[in-house]
Amino acid sequence: MTGNIAIATQTGQIPLFDASTHARRWIADYCVRRVSGDVLCDSDDPAWAAMFEELAVVASDDLAHARERVQRHAADIGTGFRIVGEADERPWPVSPVPLLIAADEWAEIARGIVQRAELMETVIADLYGEAKLVERGLLPAALVAGSPLFLRPMVGLAPPGGRHLQFVAMDLGRGPTGEWRVLADHLRAPAGAGYALENRLALSRTLGGLQARLNVQRHAPFFAAMRAGLAAACRRTDPRIGLLTPGRFNPSYPEQAHLARYLGLLLVEGADLAALEDKVYVRTIAGLKRIDALWRRVDPRMIDPLAFDSHSQIGVPGLIDAYAAGNVVIANAPGSGVLEAPAFSAFLPMIARRLLGEDLRLPNIATWWCGQPHERARVEEDFESMIIGPAFGAAPLGLPGGVAVPGADLSAPLRRRLLDDMTRRPQDYVGQEIVRLSTMPVVSGDALVARPFTLRVFAARGADGGWTVLPGGFARIGEHADARAAVMGEGNWSADVCVHGADAVAPVSLLPTTDSLAVRRNPGTLPSRVADNFYWLGRYLERGEALLGAIRVMLGNSIDVDRGAALSSETVGRLVGLITGAGAAPHPPSLHRTDLTALARTAMEDEAGQSVATINAHARAIGDGSRDRLSADMTRLLDAPFPRHPGMLDRAGSLHRRYAAILGLSAEHMVRTASWRFHDLGRRIERAVGIARAVRVFGMPGASADDLSTLLDLVNSQISYRQRYPTGIARVPVVDLAALDPGNPRALAFQMERIVEHLAALPVLADDGMAEAQQAQANALAARVANATAHGLDADLLGDVEWRLSTLSDAIARRYFLQGAEPLRAPGLTLA
């Protein structure tokens, strides 16, 4: 493939541009400004030229366009992250230029990763077992016992499946001469595999021909092996596996949701789980269901308040008892993060020689733990040529930010402060060599610039217990040209890492082959928390739409041309009462147009009350916490910014159309699973409440024509009424259409039929065939509405309907949205 693009003329084909020419020019312009140790300029690998040719086909001569395109694909996938302390997510920054590594070089890296992972498994097993390394003096006792990452309750506990580590990540740095070294180990809750996957998806959509052209190794076999490895460690042959997340406020929650969906894992929080008789269950709408393994992304000190931090609100009481009994696999085992501490890097090379009889294939950066007198003296002597950092991750007094800093960069007062604290508590500090990193090209503006990078690599155990290394991982690119270790933060970029070679790569995917998987229509386990979220998402969306409808009618958006723009003051007053009674805004001083406009603005935008903006924020929060179950289109609509049209009616109309789009997605794109039923159930109950209230306010005896027309607007039934009764407007037919017509999807009776239908389809705990409380209440209420007449429908009956709907909602919550210990004692509880 040469990348030539041509246009036809009478004289033949005239090249419009040549991709290889662009590629050569980009490389030449970049390398003329080269610095030592650049992966592109120091390489004679033709893969780089091929990659830039593919980029030129997409971007022509506009590199900025390529960056925008790959970023747009990342946004379509739903990739995001959050900086600690920030409320809003940021888009995941992806470079269109991947890091290329040849297969033979990668094979050496992978062997080093496997060796290091096996060594760490051996050391962790010893530290929580016989402690021979400490007994023989290979590790100082203070290094182990003094580490906050060493969890004493785990001593003597054999991990289910026999291994402490199932999944590890390591940060590598490439030196200017091409050597790779380990900068950091991640064992507690390694993050980033989902970002590596998402980077690959975004790059593949941007440079579609690259994978086949360079024989890029695929990610799917790694994730398949990882899932199989977790399953193999469980006792049951068909285990249920969950990804335990801290929740949507965790910085990498979008990654966790993406991984759970991709791997087919149940995304669960601590509140979703319950420990009972040394087993762990997930709280579902059908009772408690056994869970066999948890891929943990929660800090180990938070996972069980009975074993570790008693203040934890995100853990599962009794989880460690179930773990000790061998009934639940936790990956990685709590306490395995002890080897993450930088201080241990000082001892791993020696331990490798003693335990393995060989040097580390991937050496550490040189490290000196100041808890030893000789090493501390070395650090103080070479202070200005080292990086000084915390020994165990926690910030010591001499490093207020807790971040490692070059000694030479410290001012005299800060240096004295650090050295004084090092004298008092030398064990809290390490000294490490300053690592100079290789650079790689990244797009800045419309040009390529050199930036330092680090590489995060992942390894997981497969079904046979052996280690599999993800071919590539992802690169983190520094913001500045300073070639020291980069961290992801503001202004930084990530890049896909492509391992390429001469051999063709089989098109492996986690998707099953056509005939390899038995058909199933059971959607699987629905945790009670998820059902709760979908139910309230439906209620909030319906509540926001109803409030917007009242605002639009108040401002004159009726389709009744004779009355819509000039409602009587009595009708307007009732509309104002409907809006203020919902808590959306305080009552206006008058019913003048300016005051009504101000009321509408407050009811739509004031974040202090129950405004449309507040309702949208609630719905958005639920959507953020349900990423693994919502489509990207639904998430984008929920996350869309509040409209800023100059006119209030235009603003309300824009929002109304957004609500209609969300309703359409849920109606036409959601499979009719229990998730959809709870979402629609929430909508129907909220709509029924709103209809009952609107009929009680605008449809009682003595209602004016303006009142009745407003009622038809509020229940979106103007057209239906005009088609059915062309001669004029009257109270009884209006009330019948709005409240009692079972064929009108906006009528109260229609909502009740759907509510009964949903509750009948949802699972029950007992098998005696008797209706549960929520079903009985819904049946009774639906019968009362069905037997009512428009003549006899009065305010008392409608008020009673509202109250009964509220009571029904409480009954649904008690039955399905299980909380606390109550479901553990519930009669008829099923355990599976």
ABEGO torsion letter per residue (X at the ends): XAGBBBBBBAAEBBBABBAAAAAAAAAAAAAAABBBGBAAAABABAAAAAAAAAAAAAAEABAAAAAAAAAAAAAAAGBBBBBBGBABBBBBBBBABBBBBBAAAAAAAAAAAAAAAAAAAAAAAAAABAGAAAAAGABBAAAAAABAABBAAABGBBBBGGBABABBBBBBBBBAAGBBBBABBBAABBBGAAAAAAAAAAAAAABAAAAAAAGBBBAAAAAAAAAAAAAAABABABBBBBBBBAEAABAAAAAAAAAAAAAGBBBBBAAABBBBGGBBBBBBAAEBBBBABBBBABBAAAABAAABBAABAABBBGAAAAAAAGABBBOBBBGAAAAABAAAAAAAAAAAAAAAGBBBABBBBBBBBAABAAAAAAAAAAAAABBBBBAAGBBBAABAAGBBBBAAABBAAAAAAAAAAAAABAAABBBBBBBBBBBBBBBBEABBBBBBBBBBBBBBBBAAGBBBBBBGEBBBBBABABBBBBBBBBGBBBBBBBBBBABBBBBBBABBBAAABBBBABAEBBBAAAAAAAAAAAAAAAAAAAAAAAAAAAAGABABAAAAABBBAAAAAAAAAAAAAAGABBBBABABAAAAAAAAAAAAABAABBBAAAAAAAAAAAAAAAAAABBAAAAAAAABBBBABABAAAAAAAAAAAAAAAAAAAAAABBBBAAAAAAAAAAAAAAAAAAAAAAAAAABBGBBAAAAAAAAAAAGAAAAAAAABAAEBBAAAAAAAAAABAABAABAAAAAAAAAAAAAABBBABAAGBBBAAAAAAAAAAAAAAABBAAABBAAAAAAAAAAAAAAAAAAAAAABBBEAAAAABBGBBBX
